Amino acid sequence: MFLDHPQRVLNRDQLLNLTQGRDAELFERSIDLLVSRLRQRLREDAREPAYIKTVRSEGYVLSVPVSIRERHE
């Protein structure tokens, strides 16, 4: 989802809509948990995330440039 929308802030509602097909029981705070797990897999420091940044009161953003070539390799 972040790779499809790099450098764009995705709010919790947008992320919930993108994940609804997997589990209809997701709640708004579940997105925070999923982002936290993704950060752990990326080995990000939660205090200074390098890839997925929190935009306060708005959502999350993938903050690294992604090229089409990189996405399909």
Buried (B, 14 or more C-beta within 10 A) or exposed (E): BBEEBBEEBBBBEBBBEBBEEEEEEBEEEBBBEBBEEBBEEEEBEEEEBEBBBBEEEEBBBBBEEBEEEEEEE
